[in-house]
Amino acid sequence: MSNRLSKVIFVLTANRILRGIIQGFLIARFLPDIHDLGWSTVAAGGILSGGLLFDFLLTLAIGHRSDRSDPTSILVIGETLTLASGTLFLLFPSPLFLGAATFLAGLGQRSNGSPGPYAPAEQTLMIQNAPTAFRFSLFSKNMAMGLLGMSLGAFLAANSRVTGIDSPMINLKVATIALVIISIANIILLRISSRYRTLSPPPETSARNAPPPLSGVEKKHLSLMVLGNLFAGLAIGLTDPTIAYWFLIRFHTSPDHVSFLLALSYLVSALFSLLLTFQSDTTRLVRTAFAMQFLALVSLSFLTVTSTLFFAFMLYTLRLAFVRSPGGVRQALAGEIVRQEHSGWAASLHLSSLQAAQIAGPFIAGFFWKRHWTNAPLVLATLSTAISLALFLILYRNALGTDRTMTLTSP
């Protein structure tokens, strides 16, 4: 791998780590903090669902543009919007501007160090700059670094009271200040990376230079991927953005305690993701992704019936690790099932289909909790995961039946 190439990948990985820190903090504290500010469970779930809807719609548009425009510029635009919305909330700390920051910056909902709806541009940049021999390893390492950042962020959230930060509004303001600083740093790093890109100039958007249409095989496999991702996304939306609050109402523990548990969970997920980088055989990687999804299903099903905080934490840690750690593999595979001219669109479909069903997750969870059905979101998430797993098997068999040497992404 050339020195020029390694600098591009290094910058994207650094972006992931920095975003992951603030995302880990907010995943642990956002819902508990706005609840302490007087938001109802339905209102809290509603604002997260609204933010996920915004991310979903924008992801579709960004994926389409990533194949036709400079991906670095798209990422810079995303960081600029995050910077602007965070600054407005700091200047005018009201529910209106908190909602705007939730929509534009993804407060409390984005994870893994992802740039949210701009992730198709990030993945397009990686696919176009990473040699095929290193692609799966680089995607897995990128995911692992984002998870490590989230672990650090959740650990900082767990120690907020130790540092004297015990007000929910102060927590949100400190997190937003960090978000603004990180966005500035990411913009600078992305601008530096543009000097080392190996890409050719972005193509014109005229019909003459537009990518060729998708083939029938590509459409079939993308359709299977989307269907499976919809059920997987619903399970994620019912669980991940709301799990910190679930621990609070289920076991009556403290936000700091939950934040510490989440920090360890993300650390374990990062270590699992790093372990996947040592496996280079594509078929084994897909089978590993299947095995992890099955173990995630088992862990989640037992989580709904456990009555002990320690075992609940262990089960959620396993569930999170088995869902998150193969994320880099799934992202790389999504780009491999189509020609490179459609890699941005494939990444967009992969991410947006995961996001589409997530949109309703927090709102449904808030609806259940208002009626004191504490475990209902996890039961529904278990059912959705089982359906996703079945669709994965269909997708896997279809992939093996094609003439392509590369198999498909898991749901």
C-alpha positions in Angstrom: 0.0 0.0 0.0 1.5 3.3 -1.0 2.3 6.1 1.4 -0.2 8.3 -0.4 -3.0 5.8 0.0 -2.3 5.2 3.6 -2.7 8.9 4.4 -6.2 9.0 2.9 -7.2 5.9 4.9 -5.6 7.3 8.0 -7.6 10.6 7.7 -10.9 8.7 7.3 -10.0 6.5 10.3 -9.1 9.6 12.4 -12.5 11.0 11.5 -14.1 7.8 12.7 -12.3 7.9 16.1 -13.2 11.5 16.7 -16.8 11.1 15.8 -17.0 7.9 17.8 -16.0 9.7 21.0 -18.9 12.2 21.0 -21.3 9.6 19.7 -20.5 7.2 22.5 -21.0 10.0 25.1 -24.4 10.9 23.6 -25.7 7.3 23.2 -25.1 6.9 26.9 -26.4 10.3 28.1 -28.8 11.9 25.5 -32.1 10.1 26.4 -31.5 10.2 30.2 -30.5 13.8 30.1 -33.5 15.1 28.0 -35.7 13.0 30.3 -34.3 14.8 33.3 -35.1 18.1 31.5 -38.7 17.1 31.5 -39.2 15.4 28.1 -41.7 12.5 28.1 -40.7 9.1 26.8 -42.9 9.6 23.7 -41.4 13.0 23.0 -37.8 11.7 23.5 -38.5 8.8 21.2 -40.2 11.0 18.7 -37.2 13.4 18.4 -34.9 10.4 17.8 -37.2 9.0 15.2 -37.4 12.3 13.5 -33.6 12.5 13.3 -33.4 9.0 11.9 -36.0 9.9 9.3 -34.0 12.9 8.2 -30.8 10.7 8.0 -32.7 8.1 6.0 -33.9 10.6 3.3 -30.5 12.3 3.1 -28.6 9.0 2.8 -30.5 8.2 -0.4 -29.6 11.5 -1.9 -26.0 11.4 -0.8 -25.5 7.9 -2.2 -26.7 9.0 -5.6 -24.4 12.0 -5.6 -21.3 10.1 -4.3 -21.0 8.3 -7.7 -21.0 11.6 -9.5 -19.3 14.1 -7.2 -16.2 14.5 -5.1 -16.9 12.4 -1.9 -14.5 14.5 0.2 -16.5 17.6 -0.5 -19.7 15.8 0.5 -18.1 14.8 3.8 -17.0 18.4 4.4 -20.6 19.6 3.8 -21.8 17.1 6.4 -19.3 18.3 9.0 -20.2 21.9 8.2 -23.9 21.3 8.9 -23.0 19.6 12.1 -20.8 22.5 13.1 -23.5 25.0 12.3 -26.3 23.2 14.1 -24.2 22.6 17.2 -23.1 26.3 17.3 -26.8 27.4 17.1 -27.7 25.2 20.0 -24.9 26.6 22.1 -26.0 30.2 21.3 -29.7 29.5 21.8 -30.1 26.5 24.1 -33.8 25.8 23.5 -35.8 22.7 22.5 -36.1 24.1 19.0 -32.4 24.3 18.4 -31.8 21.0 20.3 -34.2 19.4 17.8 -32.4 21.0 14.9 -29.0 19.7 16.2 -30.6 16.2 16.6 -31.7 16.3 13.0 -28.6 17.8 11.4 -25.9 16.4 13.8 -27.5 13.1 14.8 -27.4 13.7 18.5 -28.0 10.5 20.4 -28.6 8.3 17.3 -25.4 7.9 15.2 -22.9 5.3 16.2 -19.6 3.6 15.2 -18.1 6.9 14.4 -20.2 7.1 11.2 -20.8 10.4 9.5 -24.5 9.5 9.4 -26.2 10.2 6.0 -22.8 11.1 4.5 -21.5 7.6 5.1 -22.0 6.6 1.4 -19.5 9.3 0.5 -17.0 7.9 3.1 -17.4 4.4 1.8 -17.1 5.5 -1.8 -13.9 7.2 -1.0 -12.5 4.1 0.8 -13.5 1.8 -2.0 -12.0 4.0 -4.7 -8.7 4.4 -2.7 -8.3 1.0 -1.1 -6.8 -1.9 -3.1 -9.0 -5.0 -3.3 -6.5 -7.0 -1.4 -6.7 -4.7 1.6 -10.4 -3.6 1.4 -12.0 -5.9 3.9 -9.2 -5.4 6.4 -9.4 -1.6 6.0 -13.1 -1.5 6.4 -13.0 -3.7 9.5 -10.2 -1.6 11.0 -12.2 1.6 10.3 -15.2 0.1 12.1 -13.0 -1.0 15.0 -11.6 2.5 15.5 -15.0 4.1 15.5 -16.1 1.6 18.2 -13.0 2.3 20.2 -13.9 6.0 20.1 -17.4 5.2 21.3 -16.0 3.2 24.2 -13.9 6.2 25.2 -16.9 8.5 24.9 -19.2 6.3 27.0 -16.4 6.0 29.6 -16.3 9.8 29.7 -20.1 9.9 30.2 -19.7 7.4 33.0 -17.3 9.8 34.8 -19.3 13.0 34.3 -20.2 13.3 37.9 -16.6 12.6 39.0 -15.6 15.7 37.0 -18.3 17.8 38.6 -20.7 17.7 35.6 -24.1 16.6 37.1 -26.5 18.8 35.2 -28.3 17.4 32.2 -28.1 20.8 30.3 -24.4 21.1 31.1 -23.9 17.6 29.8 -25.6 18.5 26.5 -23.7 21.7 26.2 -20.3 20.1 26.9 -21.1 17.4 24.4 -22.1 20.0 21.8 -18.9 22.0 22.4 -16.9 18.8 21.8 -19.0 18.1 18.7 -18.2 21.5 17.3 -14.5 21.1 17.9 -14.4 17.6 16.4 -16.3 18.8 13.3 -13.6 21.6 12.8 -10.9 19.0 13.2 -12.5 16.6 10.8 -12.9 19.4 8.2 -9.2 20.2 8.4 -8.3 16.5 8.1 -10.5 16.0 5.1 -9.1 19.0 3.4 -5.6 17.7 4.0 -6.6 14.3 2.6 -7.7 15.8 -0.7 -4.0 16.5 -1.4 -3.2 12.8 -1.2 -6.1 11.3 -3.1 -5.5 8.8 -5.8 -8.8 9.5 -7.4 -9.4 11.0 -10.8 -11.5 14.2 -11.1 -15.2 13.6 -10.4 -17.1 12.8 -13.5 -19.6 15.2 -15.1 -23.2 14.5 -14.4 -24.2 14.4 -18.1 -25.9 11.4 -19.6 -22.8 10.6 -21.6 -20.7 10.1 -18.5 -23.4 8.7 -16.2 -22.7 5.2 -14.8 -24.2 2.3 -16.8 -27.5 0.9 -15.5 -27.6 -1.8 -12.9 -27.8 -5.4 -14.3 -30.6 -7.8 -13.4 -28.3 -9.8 -11.1 -27.2 -6.6 -9.3 -30.8 -5.5 -8.8 -31.9 -8.9 -7.5 -29.1 -9.1 -4.9 -29.5 -5.4 -3.9 -33.3 -6.1 -3.3 -32.5 -9.1 -1.1 -30.0 -7.0 0.9 -32.5 -4.2 1.4 -35.3 -6.5 2.5 -33.1 -8.2 5.1 -31.7 -4.8 6.3 -35.2 -3.5 6.9 -35.8 -6.1 9.6 -32.3 -5.8 11.0 -32.7 -2.0 11.1 -36.0 -2.3 13.1 -34.2 -4.4 15.7 -31.4 -1.9 15.9 -33.8 1.0 16.2 -35.7 -0.7 19.0 -32.6 -1.5 20.9 -29.5 0.6 20.5 -30.7 4.3 20.7 -32.9 3.4 23.7 -30.9 0.8 25.6 -29.4 3.2 28.2 -32.9 4.3 29.2 -34.1 0.6 29.2 -31.4 -0.2 31.8 -32.6 2.8 33.9 -36.2 1.8 34.0 -35.6 -2.0 34.1 -33.0 -2.1 36.9 -33.3 1.4 38.4 -29.6 2.0 38.1 -27.8 5.3 37.5 -26.8 6.9 34.2 -23.2 6.8 35.2 -23.4 3.1 35.8 -25.1 2.4 32.5 -22.5 4.6 30.7 -19.7 2.5 32.1 -21.5 -0.7 31.0 -21.9 0.7 27.5 -18.2 1.7 27.4 -17.1 -1.9 28.1 -19.6 -3.1 25.5 -18.2 -0.9 22.8 -14.7 -1.9 23.8 -15.5 -5.6 23.4 -17.2 -4.8 20.0 -14.0 -3.0 18.8 -11.9 -6.0 19.8 -14.1 -8.4 17.9 -14.0 -6.1 14.8 -10.2 -6.1 15.0 -10.1 -9.9 15.1 -12.0 -10.0 11.9 -9.2 -8.2 10.1 -7.1 -11.3 10.4 -9.5 -13.3 8.2 -9.0 -12.6 4.5 -11.2 -15.4 2.9 -14.5 -13.8 1.8 -16.6 -17.0 2.2 -15.4 -17.5 5.8 -16.0 -13.8 6.5 -19.7 -14.1 5.4 -20.1 -17.3 7.4 -18.6 -15.5 10.4 -21.1 -12.7 9.9 -23.9 -15.2 9.9 -22.7 -16.9 13.0 -22.4 -13.6 14.8 -25.9 -12.6 13.8 -27.2 -15.9 15.2 -25.4 -15.4 18.5 -26.8 -11.8 18.6 -30.3 -13.3 18.3 -29.6 -15.7 21.1 -28.2 -13.0 23.4 -31.1 -10.6 22.7 -33.7 -13.3 23.3 -32.3 -14.1 26.8 -31.9 -10.4 27.5 -35.7 -10.1 27.6 -36.1 -12.6 30.4 -33.1 -11.9 32.6 -33.8 -10.3 36.0 -30.2 -9.6 37.1 -28.3 -6.5 36.0 -24.9 -8.3 35.7 -26.4 -11.0 33.3 -28.3 -8.3 31.4 -25.1 -6.4 30.9 -23.2 -9.5 29.8 -26.0 -10.4 27.3 -26.2 -6.9 25.9 -22.4 -6.8 25.5 -22.5 -10.0 23.5 -25.4 -8.8 21.4 -23.7 -5.4 20.7 -20.4 -7.1 19.8 -22.0 -9.6 17.4 -24.1 -7.0 15.7 -21.5 -4.2 15.4 -18.2 -5.9 14.9 -18.9 -7.4 11.4 -20.2 -4.0 10.3 -17.1 -3.2 8.3 -17.3 -6.5 6.5 -21.0 -5.8 5.6 -20.0 -2.3 4.3 -17.2 -3.7 2.1 -19.4 -6.4 0.7 -22.1 -4.0 -0.2 -19.7 -2.2 -2.4 -18.5 -5.5 -4.0 -21.8 -6.8 -5.2 -22.0 -4.1 -7.9 -19.6 -2.5 -10.3 -17.4 0.3 -8.9 -19.5 2.9 -10.8 -22.4 2.0 -8.5 -20.5 1.6 -5.3 -21.9 4.8 -3.8 -25.5 3.8 -4.7 -25.0 0.3 -3.2 -23.6 1.9 0.0 -26.5 4.2 0.1 -29.0 1.4 -0.2 -27.2 -0.7 2.4 -27.2 2.2 4.9 -30.6 3.7 4.1 -32.3 0.3 4.3 -30.8 -0.2 7.7 -31.9 3.3 8.7 -35.5 3.1 7.3 -36.9 0.7 9.9 -34.8 2.3 12.6 -36.8 5.4 12.2 -39.9 4.0 14.0 -37.8 2.1 16.7 -37.4 4.9 19.4 -41.0 6.1 19.0 -42.3 2.5 19.3 -40.2 2.0 22.4 -41.4 5.2 23.9 -45.0 4.1 23.2 -44.5 0.8 24.9 -42.7 2.3 27.9 -45.5 4.8 28.4 -47.8 1.8 28.9 -45.2 0.2 31.2 -44.4 -2.6 28.7 -40.7 -2.5 29.6 -39.5 -5.5 27.6 -41.9 -5.2 24.7 -39.3 -3.3 22.4 -36.7 -6.1 23.0 -39.2 -8.8 22.3 -40.1 -7.2 19.0 -36.4 -6.6 18.2 -35.8 -10.4 18.8 -38.5 -11.3 16.3 -37.1 -8.8 13.7 -33.6 -10.2 14.2 -34.9 -13.8 13.6 -36.5 -12.7 10.3 -33.4 -10.9 9.2 -31.3 -14.0 9.9 -33.6 -16.1 7.7 -33.3 -13.6 4.9 -29.6 -13.6 5.3 -29.6 -17.4 4.6 -31.6 -16.8 1.4 -29.2 -14.0 0.3 -26.2 -16.1 1.1 -27.4 -19.0 -1.1 -28.3 -16.7 -3.9 -24.8 -15.2 -3.8 -23.1 -18.6 -3.9 -25.3 -19.4 -7.0 -23.9 -16.6 -9.1 -20.8 -16.4 -11.3 -19.3 -13.7 -9.1 -16.4 -14.7 -6.9 -17.5 -12.2 -4.3 -20.4 -13.0 -2.1 -23.0 -10.6 -0.7 -23.5 -8.5 2.3 -25.5 -9.8 5.3 -28.6 -8.1 6.5 
